[in-house]
Amino acid sequence: MKHLNIAVTPDSRATFNNNAAFCVGTGRMGLALQKEYQEQLAMAQKECHFKHIRGHGLFCDDMGIYQYWRAWDGSDEHESYNFTYLDRVMDYYMENGIRPFLELGFMPSKMASGTQTIFYWKGNTTPPADHEKWAALIRATLRHLADRYGEEEVSVWPCEVWNEPNLPGFWENADEKKYHELYATSVRAVKETLPKMRVGGPAICGGSTSLDWVRNFLTYCRDNSLPVDFLTRHAYMGEDPQRKGRYLYHTMRTVESIAEEMQATRDIIDSFPEYRGMEMHITEFNTSYNPFCPIHDTNLNAAYIAGLLARMGDMCASYSYWTFGDVFEEGGVPSRPFHGGFGMIANGLIAKPTLWTFTFFNNLKGECVYRDAHVVLMKKPDGSYEGVAWNLCREERSEMTISIDLPLPERAVLTTETVDEVVCNPLKCWHEMGEPASLTDAQLKFLRQAGTPQCATQLLEKAGQVTLKLRENAVVRFTVAASPADSDYCYDYEWYRQHS
């Protein structure tokens, strides 16, 4: 049993930058046309209230934006732009109170210099054959969006150039020089169209040379007087991968090691006088980087993410969980409701434990009075308290008791919403059902119920003395508030308890 004792005084203060709601990741943009995708996003927004959404595929062929025809004899060619699907997607986002964090990519196949593709849906990852055509595509798309939604509105959407160009699968040969050229073309096209739109890159991910990419990117922008409003990168925890069929299993890095990696990037940014203090956005993060890794469905994942959400705001302006839902096809169409997908919502609108980690953090209000590797505690303007506590069990699997002394009046009530291996674990229920690929209506209803937190209240026996008991990999939202008795005349709660 692990024990943690916390004492909070009226003067207690702690630093906590809570940026968990700024952005969330999504499967490629074309999937937003699907009904299940839309239902999952609506569910995520109801619980988590994300402000931006970021994913791949803006310019991929399935969105149909870039149109090119050539006569069979070569005597005529024509190009144009079609924004039908883009309008449908953007309208849906705006209706759900979420703005795009635009990613410029991948390459339309008829504009590409090569045939290299990635994923089941074959996104082209080669440079443009003609940089001016790429620039014209960006200008036309942004102008259309500004005409439709207003220049002021679209100008506040962040814009990122490409995705993970330091990995050869995402950018042909991981050619750094050609990425710099792409960035130069792209940022100039953006600023020509919408001068106030904020643009950044290089959206790198892991790898031994990733920090070199950050340094070289900033050097290139400085030396060529290119605008750069923020720097982007990704963060994943998986290491030592082992494959079993289509599934991938990892050991996991520690929360501290991820924080150190982010700080190293932060230090490079700040080493440039021109860019000191510039925002850093983590436009993808998760435990595993694979969409068929079972950890994503677990309570362990929820506890890992709680630890990251408590730390990443120290270095980053935002950190976008990859992804909100399991309508996702990078490795093919998922065949089962639980398959290790990135999402915090399983297909069938079943909440995974990680959804509640974001719900708990995104709804925290007030001033932080305590933060450590297990607890974030806030004091609200009315004098009540709310917090999130978690018990990450990596190697030592044991329960945790957290005792908190708070300056509160005589009568107070503790409320808890608990997500752990016992009371909110739909994956366990599905496994014990036999892991059905297709769910009956009754099974689906049961699993949705199994994916909700357990709610409880407790009148505190001693004013201000709170005890939380966390089982393995628990994530718990709790509040502590004064609870003065205010019963209706002759309403006697205790009567039936005494006469039963």
Secondary structure in CASP SS format (residue, H / E / C, confidence):
PFRMAT SS
TARGET T0000
AUTHOR 0000-0000-0000
METHOD secondary structure of the structure
MODEL  1
M C 1.00
K E 1.00
H E 1.00
L E 1.00
N E 1.00
I E 1.00
A E 1.00
V C 1.00
T C 1.00
P C 1.00
D C 1.00
S C 1.00
R C 1.00
A C 1.00
T C 1.00
F C 1.00
N C 1.00
N C 1.00
N C 1.00
A C 1.00
A C 1.00
F C 1.00
C E 1.00
V E 1.00
G E 1.00
T E 1.00
G C 1.00
R C 1.00
M H 1.00
G H 1.00
L H 1.00
A H 1.00
L H 1.00
Q C 1.00
K H 1.00
E H 1.00
Y H 1.00
Q H 1.00
E H 1.00
Q H 1.00
L H 1.00
A H 1.00
M H 1.00
A H 1.00
Q H 1.00
K H 1.00
E H 1.00
C H 1.00
H C 1.00
F C 1.00
K C 1.00
H E 1.00
I E 1.00
R E 1.00
G E 1.00
H C 1.00
G C 1.00
L C 1.00
F C 1.00
C C 1.00
D H 1.00
D H 1.00
M H 1.00
G C 1.00
I C 1.00
Y E 1.00
Q E 1.00
Y E 1.00
W E 1.00
R E 1.00
A C 1.00
W C 1.00
D C 1.00
G C 1.00
S C 1.00
D C 1.00
E E 1.00
H E 1.00
E E 1.00
S E 1.00
Y E 1.00
N C 1.00
F C 1.00
T H 1.00
Y H 1.00
L H 1.00
D H 1.00
R H 1.00
V H 1.00
M H 1.00
D H 1.00
Y H 1.00
Y H 1.00
M H 1.00
E H 1.00
N C 1.00
G C 1.00
I C 1.00
R E 1.00
P E 1.00
F C 1.00
L E 1.00
E E 1.00
L E 1.00
G C 1.00
F C 1.00
M E 1.00
P C 1.00
S C 1.00
K C 1.00
M C 1.00
A E 1.00
S C 1.00
G C 1.00
T C 1.00
Q C 1.00
T E 1.00
I E 1.00
F C 1.00
Y C 1.00
W C 1.00
K C 1.00
G E 1.00
N E 1.00
T C 1.00
T C 1.00
P C 1.00
P E 1.00
A C 1.00
D C 1.00
H H 1.00
E H 1.00
K H 1.00
W H 1.00
A H 1.00
A H 1.00
L H 1.00
I H 1.00
R H 1.00
A H 1.00
T H 1.00
L H 1.00
R H 1.00
H H 1.00
L H 1.00
A H 1.00
D H 1.00
R H 1.00
Y H 1.00
G C 1.00
E H 1.00
E H 1.00
E H 1.00
V H 1.00
S H 1.00
V C 1.00
W C 1.00
P C 1.00
C E 1.00
E E 1.00
V E 1.00
W C 1.00
N C 1.00
E C 1.00
P C 1.00
N C 1.00
L C 1.00
P C 1.00
G C 1.00
F C 1.00
W C 1.00
E H 1.00
N H 1.00
A H 1.00
D C 1.00
E H 1.00
K H 1.00
K H 1.00
Y H 1.00
H H 1.00
E H 1.00
L H 1.00
Y H 1.00
A H 1.00
T H 1.00
S H 1.00
V H 1.00
R H 1.00
A H 1.00
V H 1.00
K H 1.00
E H 1.00
T H 1.00
L C 1.00
P C 1.00
K C 1.00
M C 1.00
R C 1.00
V E 1.00
G E 1.00
G E 1.00
P E 1.00
A E 1.00
I E 1.00
C E 1.00
G C 1.00
G C 1.00
S C 1.00
T C 1.00
S H 1.00
L H 1.00
D H 1.00
W H 1.00
V H 1.00
R H 1.00
N H 1.00
F H 1.00
L H 1.00
T H 1.00
Y H 1.00
C H 1.00
R H 1.00
D H 1.00
N C 1.00
S C 1.00
L C 1.00
P C 1.00
V C 1.00
D C 1.00
F E 1.00
L E 1.00
T E 1.00
R E 1.00
H E 1.00
A E 1.00
Y E 1.00
M C 1.00
G E 1.00
E E 1.00
D E 1.00
P E 1.00
Q E 1.00
R E 1.00
K E 1.00
G C 1.00
R C 1.00
Y E 1.00
L E 1.00
Y E 1.00
H E 1.00
T E 1.00
M E 1.00
R C 1.00
T C 1.00
V H 1.00
E H 1.00
S H 1.00
I H 1.00
A H 1.00
E H 1.00
E H 1.00
M H 1.00
Q H 1.00
A H 1.00
T H 1.00
R H 1.00
D H 1.00
I H 1.00
I H 1.00
D H 1.00
S H 1.00
F C 1.00
P C 1.00
E C 1.00
Y C 1.00
R C 1.00
G C 1.00
M C 1.00
E E 1.00
M E 1.00
H E 1.00
I E 1.00
T E 1.00
E E 1.00
F E 1.00
N E 1.00
T C 1.00
S C 1.00
Y C 1.00
N C 1.00
P C 1.00
F C 1.00
C C 1.00
P H 1.00
I H 1.00
H H 1.00
D H 1.00
T C 1.00
N H 1.00
L H 1.00
N H 1.00
A H 1.00
A H 1.00
Y H 1.00
I H 1.00
A H 1.00
G H 1.00
L H 1.00
L H 1.00
A H 1.00
R H 1.00
M H 1.00
G H 1.00
D H 1.00
M C 1.00
C C 1.00
A C 1.00
S E 1.00
Y E 1.00
S E 1.00
Y E 1.00
W C 1.00
T C 1.00
F C 1.00
G C 1.00
D C 1.00
V C 1.00
F C 1.00
E C 1.00
E C 1.00
G C 1.00
G C 1.00
V C 1.00
P C 1.00
S C 1.00
R C 1.00
P C 1.00
F C 1.00
H C 1.00
G C 1.00
G C 1.00
F C 1.00
G C 1.00
M C 1.00
I E 1.00
A E 1.00
N C 1.00
G C 1.00
L C 1.00
I E 1.00
A E 1.00
K C 1.00
P H 1.00
T H 1.00
L H 1.00
W H 1.00
T H 1.00
F H 1.00
T H 1.00
F H 1.00
F H 1.00
N H 1.00
N C 1.00
L C 1.00
K C 1.00
G C 1.00
E E 1.00
C E 1.00
V E 1.00
Y E 1.00
R E 1.00
D C 1.00
A C 1.00
H C 1.00
V E 1.00
V E 1.00
L E 1.00
M E 1.00
K E 1.00
K C 1.00
P C 1.00
D C 1.00
G C 1.00
S C 1.00
Y E 1.00
E E 1.00
G E 1.00
V E 1.00
A E 1.00
W E 1.00
N C 1.00
L C 1.00
C C 1.00
R C 1.00
E C 1.00
E C 1.00
R C 1.00
S C 1.00
E C 1.00
M E 1.00
T E 1.00
I E 1.00
S E 1.00
I E 1.00
D E 1.00
L C 1.00
P C 1.00
L C 1.00
P C 1.00
E C 1.00
R C 1.00
A E 1.00
V E 1.00
L E 1.00
T E 1.00
T E 1.00
E E 1.00
T E 1.00
V E 1.00
D C 1.00
E C 1.00
V C 1.00
V C 1.00
C C 1.00
N C 1.00
P H 1.00
L H 1.00
K H 1.00
C H 1.00
W H 1.00
H H 1.00
E H 1.00
M C 1.00
G C 1.00
E C 1.00
P C 1.00
A C 1.00
S C 1.00
L C 1.00
T C 1.00
D H 1.00
A H 1.00
Q H 1.00
L H 1.00
K H 1.00
F H 1.00
L H 1.00
R H 1.00
Q H 1.00
A H 1.00
G C 1.00
T C 1.00
P C 1.00
Q E 1.00
C E 1.00
A E 1.00
T E 1.00
Q E 1.00
L E 1.00
L C 1.00
E C 1.00
K C 1.00
A C 1.00
G C 1.00
Q E 1.00
V E 1.00
T E 1.00
L E 1.00
K E 1.00
L E 1.00
R C 1.00
E C 1.00
N C 1.00
A C 1.00
V E 1.00
V E 1.00
R E 1.00
F E 1.00
T E 1.00
V E 1.00
A E 1.00
A E 1.00
S C 1.00
P C 1.00
A C 1.00
D C 1.00
S C 1.00
D C 1.00
Y C 1.00
C C 1.00
Y C 1.00
D C 1.00
Y C 1.00
E H 1.00
W H 1.00
Y H 1.00
R H 1.00
Q H 1.00
H H 1.00
S C 1.00
END
